[in-house]
Amino acid sequence: MKKLNALLVALMLVFLAACGTDTEPKSNEKNNESVSEQNKESAEESFPVTIKDASDKDVVIEKKPEKIVSLIPSNTEIVYALGDGDAVVGVSESDNYPEEVNEIEKVAGMELNIEKIISLKPDVVLAHASTVSMWESGLKQLEDSGVTVLVVNEAHSFDEVYTSIEMVGKATGQNEEAEKLLEDMKSKLDELKEKAEAISDKDRKSVFVELGPEPEIYTTGNDTFMNEMLEVIHADNAVTEQGDWIVMNEEAIIKLNPDVILITYGGYIENAKQQVLDRTAWQEVTAIKDKQVSEVNEDLVSRPGPRIIEGVEELAKAIYPDVFGK
């Protein structure tokens, strides 16, 4: 599509040049620059802002951040999706999307590199509720050093993901971009819901999501947005227990007898799918007998950010290929 668009633009420029109207492209450039400047001015005018963050603190951001440190991949992806990626100067070791983040300073792993973060002189550090307890002392050090820290909420549903995007949009002055992004996400989700209407109750499939391999098999409970993702496409989480991440033994999983097994760790376990299919004790499980075991991209289905709709689509194609396409 990008190549096609580039070709169309090139042909248009040739046509305009042949007609002797070389002033039109310059006018468009000026208009684009003018719009860009207007957007920038509009964003800057929205500051200072006060945001009630996930730690229930009123965080004041005095001006549009020119330097942002993001401590978790979902926050980073939100910033980039809002068009503010150029401001990101520090990310976590887990960040891998978009590709540009591989060239950015890594400031967070199991611990925070406080000195490195401070040396980057960020206008705001985007922390996350899921890691606040682990990094409590480090975040306090940053605040004591005069660094503005905003704790973004942990998301267990689409609505909470939307809240995260709105919060980051407000913190970065990208409110309009956040609104457009949310409209796009909701529209695409509605399209998937519409397709899912073709799946009747009798055709619904039970799905076991395997987040970690043997011997400790982790899965997702019903208090996660992964569970909501399955509900959207008319699939049933085989695990009905309340909770985020649950460890289950082999006997309990076999008893669930899921129609489909999805594994999220294929990116770092060799032959992950075949290993599941070859489990001796599982051979009478419907998903194994029907060879309904699929690998899904862990980042798409586990990161509560802009790409979760892609995650829903990937789940849908794996579970109901006849409805959603392979």
Backbone torsions as a table, in degrees:
resi	resn	phi	psi	omega
1	MET	NA	-42.1	179.5
2	LYS	-62.7	-40.6	-180.0
3	LYS	-65.1	-40.0	179.8
4	LEU	-63.3	-46.2	178.5
5	ASN	-60.0	-42.9	179.8
6	ALA	-62.3	-39.8	179.5
7	LEU	-65.4	-43.7	179.4
8	LEU	-61.4	-42.9	178.4
9	VAL	-62.6	-43.6	180.0
10	ALA	-60.7	-44.3	179.3
11	LEU	-63.7	-38.6	179.4
12	MET	-63.3	-42.2	-179.8
13	LEU	-64.8	-40.0	177.8
14	VAL	-62.3	-43.3	179.8
15	PHE	-61.9	-45.4	-179.5
16	LEU	-63.8	-39.9	179.4
17	ALA	-64.3	-40.8	180.0
18	ALA	-64.3	-30.7	179.4
19	CYS	-85.4	-2.8	179.1
20	GLY	76.3	21.9	-178.6
21	THR	-107.6	56.3	-176.6
22	ASP	-73.3	-4.0	-179.7
23	THR	-83.1	-19.8	-175.6
24	GLU	-65.2	-47.8	179.1
25	PRO	-58.0	-38.8	-179.6
26	LYS	-63.9	-37.6	178.9
27	SER	-63.4	-43.0	179.4
28	ASN	-62.8	-40.4	179.6
29	GLU	-61.5	-43.4	179.7
30	LYS	-63.7	-40.7	179.4
31	ASN	-63.3	-42.6	179.3
32	ASN	-62.9	-43.3	178.9
33	GLU	-62.8	-40.1	-179.8
34	SER	-63.0	-44.5	178.6
35	VAL	-62.6	-43.1	179.2
36	SER	-59.9	-43.9	179.4
37	GLU	-65.2	-39.1	178.8
38	GLN	-63.4	-42.7	178.7
39	ASN	-62.8	-41.0	-179.9
40	LYS	-64.4	-44.8	179.8
41	GLU	-63.8	-40.0	179.8
42	SER	-63.0	-41.0	179.4
43	ALA	-65.1	-42.5	-178.6
44	GLU	-67.2	-33.4	-179.4
45	GLU	-68.9	-18.8	-178.3
46	SER	-78.2	-3.5	179.8
47	PHE	-103.7	155.2	0.0
48	PRO	-72.8	156.2	177.4
49	VAL	-126.5	149.7	174.5
50	THR	-117.0	125.3	-175.8
51	ILE	-122.8	129.0	172.9
52	LYS	-81.2	109.8	-174.8
53	ASP	-90.6	-175.2	-174.0
54	ALA	-70.1	-14.3	175.8
55	SER	-93.9	10.7	177.5
56	ASP	67.0	27.9	177.1
57	LYS	-105.9	146.7	173.1
58	ASP	-86.1	107.8	-177.5
59	VAL	-99.6	124.5	179.9
60	VAL	-100.1	125.7	175.4
61	ILE	-114.0	114.0	-169.0
62	GLU	-71.7	-38.8	-177.8
63	LYS	-144.9	165.7	-179.9
64	LYS	-57.6	123.2	-177.4
65	PRO	-62.4	128.2	175.0
66	GLU	-97.8	-19.0	177.1
67	LYS	-132.9	124.9	-177.4
68	ILE	-125.4	133.9	170.6
69	VAL	-110.2	127.7	179.4
70	SER	-114.0	128.3	-173.5
71	LEU	-99.2	3.3	179.8
72	ILE	-150.9	143.0	-174.2
73	PRO	-55.6	-38.9	-177.5
74	SER	-62.4	-39.9	176.7
75	ASN	-62.3	-42.7	-179.7
76	THR	-60.8	-45.3	-178.5
77	GLU	-64.3	-34.6	177.6
78	ILE	-64.8	-47.0	-178.9
79	VAL	-58.1	-45.0	-179.8
80	TYR	-67.0	-40.0	-180.0
81	ALA	-64.5	-25.5	178.1
82	LEU	-85.9	0.8	176.5
83	GLY	83.3	18.8	-176.8
84	ASP	-114.9	23.2	-176.1
85	GLY	-60.4	-29.0	-179.6
86	ASP	-63.0	-19.6	-179.0
87	ALA	-84.6	-11.8	-176.6
88	VAL	-76.1	122.1	-178.7
89	VAL	-117.4	-8.5	179.3
90	GLY	-153.3	139.3	-179.0
91	VAL	-140.3	178.1	179.0
92	SER	-87.4	166.5	178.3
93	GLU	-67.8	-19.0	-179.2
94	SER	-84.7	-11.3	-178.7
95	ASP	-67.6	132.5	178.0
96	ASN	-145.3	6.0	-179.0
97	TYR	-145.4	137.7	-7.0
98	PRO	-69.1	177.5	-173.0
99	GLU	-56.7	-30.3	-177.5
100	GLU	-59.3	-26.1	-175.5
101	VAL	-67.2	-18.3	179.0
102	ASN	-65.0	-19.3	-179.3
103	GLU	-98.2	1.0	-176.7
104	ILE	-95.1	149.6	-179.8
105	GLU	-54.6	132.9	176.6
106	LYS	-94.1	120.5	-173.2
107	VAL	-121.1	-0.5	-177.4
108	ALA	-146.3	130.8	173.2
109	GLY	-132.5	-120.0	170.9
110	MET	-72.0	-25.0	177.2
111	GLU	-128.9	162.2	176.6
112	LEU	-88.9	139.2	173.3
113	ASN	-90.9	85.4	-173.5
114	ILE	-58.7	-46.6	-178.1
115	GLU	-60.2	-43.5	-179.4
116	LYS	-64.7	-44.1	-179.9
117	ILE	-60.0	-46.9	-178.9
118	ILE	-63.2	-38.3	-178.7
119	SER	-65.7	-24.3	179.9
120	LEU	-78.3	-11.4	178.4
121	LYS	51.7	54.6	-178.8
122	PRO	-71.2	147.7	173.7
123	ASP	-78.8	-27.8	176.2
124	VAL	-153.9	142.6	173.4
125	VAL	-109.7	121.9	178.7
126	LEU	-91.5	100.8	177.0
127	ALA	-91.1	-172.8	-177.3
128	HIS	-146.8	141.7	-176.3
129	ALA	-58.8	-29.0	-177.3
130	SER	-69.7	-18.9	-177.2
131	THR	-118.5	5.6	-177.1
132	VAL	-59.1	-45.1	-178.3
133	SER	-65.5	-35.9	-179.0
134	MET	-70.2	-35.3	-175.4
135	TRP	-112.3	22.6	-174.1
136	GLU	-53.0	-50.6	-177.3
137	SER	-66.5	-38.2	180.0
138	GLY	-65.7	-42.2	179.0
139	LEU	-65.2	-36.1	177.7
140	LYS	-66.0	-39.2	177.1
141	GLN	-59.5	-41.9	179.3
142	LEU	-63.1	-46.1	-179.8
143	GLU	-63.3	-40.1	178.9
144	ASP	-66.0	-22.8	179.1
145	SER	-88.4	3.2	177.8
146	GLY	91.0	10.1	179.5
147	VAL	-86.2	133.7	177.7
148	THR	-79.2	121.1	-179.1
149	VAL	-115.8	126.0	177.2
150	LEU	-115.4	121.7	180.0
151	VAL	-93.4	112.5	179.7
152	VAL	-81.4	143.0	-176.0
153	ASN	-64.7	150.6	172.7
154	GLU	-83.0	132.5	-173.9
155	ALA	-102.4	131.5	175.6
156	HIS	-119.2	6.6	-178.6
157	SER	-157.5	168.5	176.9
158	PHE	-60.6	-43.6	-179.0
159	ASP	-58.8	-38.0	179.7
160	GLU	-73.0	-30.5	172.9
161	VAL	-65.1	-43.3	178.2
162	TYR	-60.2	-39.0	178.0
163	THR	-62.0	-41.4	178.3
164	SER	-60.1	-44.1	-178.8
165	ILE	-65.0	-41.7	177.9
166	GLU	-62.3	-41.4	-178.8
167	MET	-64.6	-46.9	179.4
168	VAL	-65.7	-36.9	177.2
169	GLY	-61.2	-42.4	179.3
170	LYS	-67.8	-39.8	-178.1
171	ALA	-68.2	-27.6	-177.1
172	THR	-103.3	-1.1	-178.4
173	GLY	76.9	17.3	-178.4
174	GLN	-105.7	47.4	-176.7
175	ASN	-62.2	-45.9	-179.6
176	GLU	-64.8	-40.5	179.2
177	GLU	-64.4	-38.6	178.8
178	ALA	-63.6	-42.2	179.8
179	GLU	-62.9	-43.0	178.9
180	LYS	-65.4	-41.2	179.6
181	LEU	-62.1	-44.7	-179.8
182	LEU	-64.2	-40.0	177.9
183	GLU	-60.6	-43.5	-179.6
184	ASP	-65.1	-44.5	179.7
185	MET	-62.3	-45.6	-178.3
186	LYS	-66.1	-36.2	178.5
187	SER	-64.4	-44.8	179.9
188	LYS	-67.0	-36.4	177.9
189	LEU	-65.6	-39.6	177.8
190	ASP	-62.2	-36.8	178.0
191	GLU	-63.0	-41.7	178.7
192	LEU	-67.3	-39.5	178.2
193	LYS	-61.9	-39.9	-179.8
194	GLU	-63.4	-42.6	177.7
195	LYS	-63.7	-36.4	-177.6
196	ALA	-66.6	-19.8	179.0
197	GLU	-60.7	-21.2	-180.0
198	ALA	-73.2	-11.9	-178.2
199	ILE	-93.6	113.5	-179.0
200	SER	-78.7	166.2	-179.9
201	ASP	-59.0	-37.9	-177.9
202	LYS	-72.0	-19.1	-179.8
203	ASP	-97.8	-1.2	179.3
204	ARG	-61.6	141.7	-179.4
205	LYS	-110.7	144.3	174.6
206	SER	-90.1	137.9	-172.0
207	VAL	-127.3	131.2	172.9
208	PHE	-106.4	121.6	-179.8
209	VAL	-99.2	115.8	-178.1
210	GLU	-99.9	110.4	-176.3
211	LEU	-91.0	-18.1	179.9
212	GLY	-149.1	142.8	-175.4
213	PRO	-77.2	177.5	175.4
214	GLU	-58.8	154.9	3.8
215	PRO	-83.8	-22.7	178.4
216	GLU	-99.1	101.6	-176.8
217	ILE	-91.3	114.5	178.4
218	TYR	-93.9	145.7	175.6
219	THR	-140.0	179.4	-177.4
220	THR	-105.5	132.0	178.6
221	GLY	-82.8	-167.7	-175.8
222	ASN	-93.5	6.6	178.3
223	ASP	-108.1	43.4	-178.1
224	THR	-136.1	159.8	177.5
225	PHE	-74.2	-17.1	173.0
226	MET	-61.9	-40.5	177.9
227	ASN	-63.2	-42.4	179.1
228	GLU	-65.7	-35.7	177.7
229	MET	-60.8	-41.0	178.1
230	LEU	-66.2	-42.0	-179.8
231	GLU	-61.1	-39.0	-178.7
232	VAL	-57.6	-37.8	-176.2
233	ILE	-99.3	19.9	176.9
234	HIS	60.6	41.6	172.8
235	ALA	-116.4	153.8	-178.2
236	ASP	-109.4	129.2	172.5
237	ASN	-67.5	122.3	-179.0
238	ALA	-62.6	-24.5	179.9
239	VAL	-98.3	118.9	-176.9
240	THR	-104.1	4.8	-179.6
241	GLU	-68.1	144.7	176.8
242	GLN	-73.6	139.3	176.4
243	GLY	140.9	172.4	178.9
244	ASP	-83.8	-82.1	-176.7
245	TRP	-113.8	130.8	-172.6
246	ILE	-123.6	138.5	174.2
247	VAL	-94.7	130.1	-178.6
248	MET	-127.2	146.6	177.3
249	ASN	-88.8	164.0	-174.5
250	GLU	-58.8	-43.0	-177.7
251	GLU	-60.9	-42.2	-178.9
252	ALA	-66.4	-37.8	-179.8
253	ILE	-68.6	-42.5	178.7
254	ILE	-60.2	-38.8	179.4
255	LYS	-64.1	-31.9	178.0
256	LEU	-65.7	-30.8	178.7
257	ASN	47.6	60.8	-177.9
258	PRO	-68.7	153.0	176.5
259	ASP	-77.2	-30.5	-176.4
260	VAL	-137.1	141.3	173.2
261	ILE	-119.7	126.6	177.2
262	LEU	-113.2	132.2	178.8
263	ILE	-116.5	139.0	-174.7
264	THR	-108.1	1.1	-173.6
265	TYR	-109.6	17.1	-178.8
266	GLY	-62.8	-19.6	-178.7
267	GLY	-71.2	-19.0	-178.7
268	TYR	-131.6	5.9	174.1
269	ILE	-120.2	120.6	-178.3
270	GLU	-69.2	135.8	179.2
271	ASN	54.1	39.1	-176.3
272	ALA	-58.2	-46.6	-178.3
273	LYS	-61.2	-45.1	-178.5
274	GLN	-66.4	-34.7	178.1
275	GLN	-61.6	-39.3	177.6
276	VAL	-67.3	-45.9	-179.9
277	LEU	-61.3	-28.3	-176.0
278	ASP	-89.7	-0.7	-179.0
279	ARG	-62.8	117.6	-173.0
280	THR	-56.6	-47.1	-175.3
281	ALA	-73.8	-8.8	-173.8
282	TRP	-100.0	3.5	-169.0
283	GLN	-63.7	-18.9	177.5
284	GLU	-95.3	-0.9	176.7
285	VAL	-70.8	134.8	-175.8
286	THR	-53.2	-45.4	-178.3
287	ALA	-61.5	-34.4	179.5
288	ILE	-75.0	-46.2	-179.9
289	LYS	-60.0	-39.9	-178.2
290	ASP	-90.3	3.1	-178.4
291	LYS	55.0	41.7	178.3
292	GLN	-98.6	60.4	177.3
293	VAL	-119.7	125.1	-177.1
294	SER	-133.9	149.1	173.4
295	GLU	-93.9	137.3	175.2
296	VAL	-124.8	153.8	-178.3
297	ASN	-68.0	114.4	-177.0
298	GLU	-57.0	-40.8	-177.2
299	ASP	-63.6	-39.1	-177.5
300	LEU	-69.3	-35.0	-174.1
301	VAL	-99.5	-4.0	-177.0
302	SER	-119.5	-19.5	-179.2
303	ARG	-89.5	120.6	-178.4
304	PRO	-79.7	70.1	-177.6
305	GLY	-138.9	-160.8	-174.2
306	PRO	-61.6	-23.6	-175.3
307	ARG	-90.3	7.5	-178.5
308	ILE	-64.8	-26.9	178.3
309	ILE	-67.5	-36.5	173.0
310	GLU	-62.1	-36.5	177.7
311	GLY	-63.3	-42.5	177.9
312	VAL	-60.2	-44.0	-179.4
313	GLU	-63.8	-39.1	179.1
314	GLU	-65.6	-41.2	175.9
315	LEU	-61.2	-45.4	-178.0
316	ALA	-59.5	-44.4	-179.0
317	LYS	-67.0	-33.5	-179.9
318	ALA	-73.2	-35.5	-175.3
319	ILE	-88.3	-43.2	-177.3
320	TYR	-126.9	68.6	-176.8
321	PRO	-60.9	-30.4	-179.3
322	ASP	-69.3	-26.8	-178.7
323	VAL	-91.7	-43.9	-173.4
324	PHE	-103.0	-5.0	-178.8
325	GLY	83.6	154.0	-177.1
326	LYS	-86.4	NA	NA
